[in-house]
Amino acid sequence: MASLSPSPSQSDNNDIHPLVALKRRIAALEEENADLRVRGLPGKKCESDVYYGRPIRRLVCLTECIEDLAAEFDRCIGLGATNESDADTMDSNDPDENRRYCSFKKLMIWCPSARKLLRSSAEHEVLAFAYSKLNESSDGARGDDSAGLKCAVADWLMEGTPAPNPAIHKRDKSGRGFYHDNGCYDPQNPTKDLFKGELLVKAFKRVFTSPSSTDEEQPVDLVARSAPRRNSAYVSVQLRFALSSSGSWRIIDDEFNNQEFYDNIVNYLELPPTPEAAKEVDDLLLWWNQGVFGLKYVSDYRPQQANQMSVAMTLAKRRRL
């Protein structure tokens, strides 16, 4: 007569399944608890205030996590700085550390939720949970912009005369690439018309104003009016990705490094090496204001001089010391 008792393997499985379910439940409760504790932080009125990280990729940095930017500030504090002003004077021999600190300064400006979290007395697990939500939101915004420009750029190019050959399809990027010659680049004068391309202006308007504004002159919000520097670097990366045949976002796309591309543009716009270069950047920003806002609205805003930008002043202060 066959035994009705379970086999050893069946008995083991019966013991494991409740343990797995219990561990999952504990993990879910811990996340829910952290969520509730974040909502209870001083100054937090609603969940969107805590998780609103969409400006981070557009205005602060292309890929870094908030934890890395906060850690760079903590590094300065560990070296003796007592506040941000002290940290501004602490130069590093590592250009990546300097870059992260400059991004930290931008984060404090453009992401109030992150600023409140960093200045709160929240525990580590609460901060980690909130940071993960901000990172998730920022990466989601970058993904939304990539998806929107993928179709929009194809439409803009195919509306041109003559249309590109081979044709560029809206949904399929396999036929895209950089073999459509537009005859604009001057190898003898590589900065001629730099950052003045029609597609770049259209892409900027689509991301920072609205899809319908790409062919219009209209006033826009304060974020877009802040003079395109990191936001134009961000849009340049997005436009390059839209024109490429790559189907998914990566920091290194085949042999092209998107982070290096972004950093070079930021350095060009924020850290001009000479007064003449700073004048070129200021003229470029005025041209951008006219192109984005239109002549009707350009008088509402004048770009801040490049050598007076917070990043440039910070690095200049560090060099003097």
C-alpha positions as CSV (number, residue, x, y, z in Angstrom):
1,M,0.0,0.0,0.0
2,A,1.4,3.4,-1.0
3,S,2.3,5.8,1.8
4,L,0.2,8.9,2.0
5,S,3.0,10.9,3.7
6,P,4.6,13.5,1.6
7,S,8.1,12.9,0.1
8,P,11.0,14.8,1.6
9,S,11.2,17.1,-1.4
10,Q,7.5,17.8,-1.2
11,S,7.8,18.5,2.5
12,D,10.8,20.9,1.9
13,N,8.8,22.8,-0.8
14,N,5.8,23.1,1.6
15,D,8.2,24.6,4.2
16,I,9.9,27.0,1.7
17,H,6.9,28.5,0.1
18,P,5.5,30.1,3.3
19,L,9.0,31.5,4.1
20,V,9.3,33.0,0.6
21,A,5.8,34.5,0.9
22,L,6.6,35.9,4.4
23,K,9.8,37.5,3.2
24,R,8.0,39.2,0.4
25,R,5.4,40.4,2.8
26,I,8.0,41.8,5.1
27,A,9.8,43.6,2.3
28,A,6.5,45.1,1.1
29,L,5.7,46.3,4.7
30,E,9.2,47.8,5.0
31,E,8.8,49.7,1.8
32,E,5.3,50.9,2.8
33,N,6.7,52.0,6.2
34,A,9.4,54.0,4.6
35,D,6.9,55.5,2.2
36,L,4.7,56.6,5.2
37,R,7.7,58.0,7.0
38,V,8.8,60.0,4.0
39,R,5.3,61.5,3.7
40,G,5.6,62.6,7.3
41,L,8.8,64.6,6.8
42,P,8.5,68.3,7.7
43,G,7.4,70.4,4.8
44,K,6.0,67.5,2.8
45,K,2.4,68.2,1.8
46,C,1.9,65.6,-0.8
47,E,3.6,62.7,-2.5
48,S,4.3,64.6,-5.7
49,D,6.4,67.1,-3.7
50,V,8.7,64.3,-2.6
51,Y,9.0,62.3,-5.8
52,Y,9.1,65.2,-8.3
53,G,12.5,64.4,-10.0
54,R,11.6,65.1,-13.6
55,P,13.8,68.2,-13.9
56,I,17.0,66.3,-12.8
57,R,18.0,64.8,-16.1
58,R,16.9,68.0,-18.0
59,L,18.6,70.6,-15.8
60,V,21.0,69.0,-13.4
61,C,22.9,65.9,-14.8
62,L,22.5,63.3,-17.5
63,T,23.0,60.1,-15.6
64,E,24.2,60.5,-12.0
65,C,22.0,59.3,-9.2
66,I,21.1,61.7,-6.4
67,E,23.0,59.5,-3.9
68,D,26.2,60.1,-5.8
69,L,25.7,63.9,-5.9
70,A,24.9,63.9,-2.2
71,A,27.9,61.8,-1.5
72,E,30.2,64.3,-3.2
73,F,28.9,67.0,-0.9
74,D,29.4,64.7,2.1
75,R,33.0,64.1,0.9
76,C,33.6,67.9,1.1
77,I,32.1,68.0,4.6
78,G,34.3,65.1,5.6
79,L,37.3,67.1,4.5
80,G,36.5,69.9,6.8
81,A,33.8,72.0,5.0
82,T,31.0,73.2,7.4
83,N,28.6,74.4,4.7
84,E,28.2,74.9,0.9
85,S,30.2,78.0,0.9
86,D,33.2,76.2,2.4
87,A,32.7,73.3,0.0
88,D,32.8,75.7,-2.9
89,T,36.5,76.4,-2.1
90,M,37.5,72.8,-1.9
91,D,38.9,71.9,-5.3
92,S,39.7,68.3,-6.2
93,N,42.4,66.9,-8.5
94,D,39.7,64.5,-9.9
95,P,37.6,66.3,-12.6
96,D,34.8,63.8,-12.0
97,E,34.5,64.9,-8.4
98,N,34.4,68.6,-9.5
99,R,31.8,67.8,-12.1
100,R,29.6,65.9,-9.5
101,Y,29.9,68.8,-7.1
102,C,28.8,71.3,-9.7
103,S,25.8,69.0,-10.5
104,F,25.1,68.9,-6.7
105,K,24.9,72.7,-6.8
106,K,22.4,72.6,-9.7
107,L,20.4,69.9,-7.8
108,M,20.0,72.3,-4.9
109,I,18.5,74.9,-7.3
110,W,16.3,72.8,-9.5
111,C,15.0,70.1,-7.2
112,P,13.4,71.5,-4.0
113,S,12.4,68.0,-2.9
114,A,16.0,66.8,-2.9
115,R,17.1,70.0,-1.1
116,K,14.6,69.5,1.7
117,L,15.5,65.8,2.0
118,L,19.2,66.6,2.2
119,R,18.7,69.2,4.9
120,S,16.3,67.0,6.9
121,S,17.1,64.7,9.8
122,A,15.6,61.7,8.0
123,E,17.1,58.3,8.6
124,H,19.2,56.5,6.0
125,E,16.5,54.1,4.8
126,V,14.0,56.9,4.4
127,L,16.4,59.0,2.4
128,A,17.3,55.9,0.3
129,F,13.6,55.3,-0.5
130,A,13.0,58.9,-1.4
131,Y,16.1,59.1,-3.6
132,S,15.1,56.0,-5.5
133,K,11.7,57.6,-6.3
134,L,13.4,60.8,-7.5
135,N,15.8,58.8,-9.6
136,E,13.0,56.8,-11.0
137,S,11.1,59.9,-11.9
138,S,14.1,61.6,-13.5
139,D,14.9,58.5,-15.7
140,G,11.2,58.3,-16.6
141,A,11.3,61.9,-17.9
142,R,14.3,61.1,-20.0
143,G,12.6,58.1,-21.4
144,D,9.5,60.1,-22.2
145,D,11.5,62.7,-24.0
146,S,13.4,60.0,-26.0
147,A,10.1,58.4,-27.1
148,G,8.6,61.7,-28.1
149,L,11.6,63.0,-30.1
150,K,11.9,59.6,-31.9
151,C,8.7,60.3,-33.8
152,A,8.9,64.1,-33.9
153,V,12.4,64.2,-35.5
154,A,11.4,61.7,-38.2
155,D,8.4,63.9,-39.1
156,W,10.5,67.1,-39.2
157,L,13.1,65.6,-41.5
158,M,10.6,64.0,-43.8
159,E,8.7,67.3,-44.2
160,G,11.9,68.8,-45.6
161,T,12.6,69.4,-49.3
162,P,14.1,67.3,-50.5
163,A,13.2,64.5,-48.1
164,P,16.0,62.4,-46.8
165,N,17.0,59.4,-48.9
166,P,16.8,56.7,-47.5
167,A,13.6,57.7,-45.8
168,I,13.4,58.0,-42.0
169,H,10.5,56.1,-40.4
170,K,8.8,57.2,-37.3
171,R,8.6,53.9,-35.4
172,D,11.6,52.0,-36.8
173,K,15.1,53.4,-36.1
174,S,17.0,50.7,-37.9
175,G,17.4,52.9,-41.0
176,R,18.6,55.9,-39.1
177,G,22.2,57.1,-38.8
178,F,24.5,60.0,-39.7
179,Y,24.8,59.5,-43.4
180,H,22.2,62.1,-44.4
181,D,24.4,65.0,-45.4
182,N,23.0,68.5,-44.7
183,G,26.1,70.4,-45.8
184,C,26.3,72.7,-42.7
185,Y,29.5,71.6,-41.0
186,D,32.6,73.7,-41.8
187,P,35.8,71.8,-40.8
188,Q,37.8,75.0,-41.1
189,N,35.5,76.8,-38.6
190,P,33.9,74.1,-36.4
191,T,32.2,76.6,-34.1
192,K,30.4,78.3,-37.0
193,D,26.6,78.1,-36.3
194,L,27.4,75.7,-33.4
195,F,24.2,75.0,-31.4
196,K,22.1,77.0,-33.9
197,G,20.6,74.1,-35.8
198,E,16.9,74.2,-36.7
199,L,16.4,70.7,-35.4
200,L,18.0,71.5,-32.1
201,V,15.7,74.6,-31.5
202,K,12.7,72.5,-32.4
203,A,13.7,69.7,-30.1
204,F,14.3,72.2,-27.3
205,K,10.9,73.7,-27.7
206,R,9.2,70.3,-27.8
207,V,10.9,69.2,-24.5
208,F,10.7,72.5,-22.6
209,T,7.5,74.2,-23.9
210,S,5.1,71.9,-25.7
211,P,5.0,69.8,-28.9
212,S,2.8,72.4,-30.6
213,S,5.2,75.2,-29.9
214,T,7.9,74.0,-32.3
215,D,6.8,76.4,-35.1
216,E,5.5,79.2,-32.9
217,E,6.8,82.2,-31.1
218,Q,5.3,82.2,-27.6
219,P,6.3,83.0,-24.0
220,V,7.4,80.0,-21.9
221,D,7.9,79.2,-18.3
222,L,10.8,80.3,-16.0
223,V,12.6,76.9,-16.3
224,A,13.0,77.2,-20.0
225,R,13.8,81.0,-19.8
226,S,16.9,80.2,-17.6
227,A,19.1,80.4,-20.7
228,P,19.9,77.1,-22.3
229,R,23.1,75.6,-20.9
230,R,22.6,72.2,-19.3
231,N,19.1,72.0,-20.8
232,S,20.6,72.5,-24.2
233,A,23.3,69.9,-23.5
234,Y,20.5,67.5,-22.5
235,V,18.5,68.2,-25.7
236,S,21.6,67.8,-27.8
237,V,22.1,64.3,-26.4
238,Q,18.4,63.5,-27.0
239,L,18.5,64.8,-30.5
240,R,21.6,62.8,-31.3
241,F,20.0,59.7,-29.9
242,A,16.8,60.3,-32.0
243,L,18.9,60.6,-35.1
244,S,20.9,57.4,-34.4
245,S,19.9,53.9,-35.2
246,S,20.1,52.8,-31.5
247,G,16.9,51.3,-30.3
248,S,17.5,51.7,-26.5
249,W,19.1,54.3,-24.3
250,R,22.7,53.6,-23.1
251,I,25.4,55.8,-21.8
252,I,27.8,54.3,-24.4
253,D,26.0,53.8,-27.6
254,D,28.1,51.6,-29.8
255,E,31.4,53.6,-29.8
256,F,29.7,57.0,-28.9
257,N,29.8,58.1,-25.3
258,N,26.7,60.2,-24.5
259,Q,28.0,61.2,-21.1
260,E,31.2,62.6,-22.5
261,F,29.3,64.4,-25.3
262,Y,27.0,66.0,-22.6
263,D,30.0,67.0,-20.4
264,N,31.8,68.6,-23.3
265,I,28.8,70.8,-24.1
266,V,28.3,71.8,-20.5
267,N,32.0,72.7,-20.2
268,Y,31.7,74.8,-23.4
269,L,28.7,76.7,-22.2
270,E,29.5,77.0,-18.5
271,L,33.3,77.3,-18.4
272,P,34.6,79.4,-21.2
273,P,38.4,79.6,-20.9
274,T,38.8,83.2,-22.1
275,P,36.8,86.5,-22.1
276,E,36.4,86.1,-25.9
277,A,35.0,82.7,-25.5
278,A,32.6,84.0,-22.7
279,K,31.4,86.7,-25.2
280,E,30.7,84.0,-27.8
281,V,28.6,82.1,-25.3
282,D,26.7,85.2,-24.2
283,D,26.0,86.0,-27.9
284,L,24.9,82.4,-28.4
285,L,22.5,82.6,-25.5
286,L,20.9,85.8,-26.8
287,W,20.5,84.1,-30.2
288,W,18.8,81.2,-28.4
289,N,16.4,83.5,-26.5
290,Q,15.4,85.1,-29.8
291,G,15.0,81.7,-31.5
292,V,13.1,80.1,-28.7
293,F,11.0,82.9,-27.4
294,G,10.8,85.0,-30.6
295,L,11.6,88.6,-31.1
296,K,8.2,89.6,-29.5
297,Y,9.2,88.1,-26.2
298,V,13.0,88.3,-26.1
299,S,13.0,91.6,-24.2
300,D,11.5,89.8,-21.2
301,Y,14.7,88.0,-20.6
302,R,18.5,88.6,-20.9
303,P,21.0,85.8,-20.4
304,Q,23.3,85.9,-17.4
305,Q,26.9,86.4,-18.4
306,A,28.7,83.1,-18.6
307,N,31.5,84.2,-16.2
308,Q,28.8,85.1,-13.6
309,M,27.2,81.7,-13.6
310,S,27.3,79.8,-10.2
311,V,29.4,77.0,-11.7
312,A,32.0,79.2,-13.3
313,M,32.2,81.4,-10.2
314,T,32.6,78.3,-8.0
315,L,35.5,76.9,-10.0
316,A,37.1,80.3,-10.3
317,K,37.0,80.7,-6.5
318,R,38.6,77.3,-6.2
319,R,41.4,78.1,-8.6
320,R,42.3,81.3,-6.8
321,L,42.8,79.3,-3.6
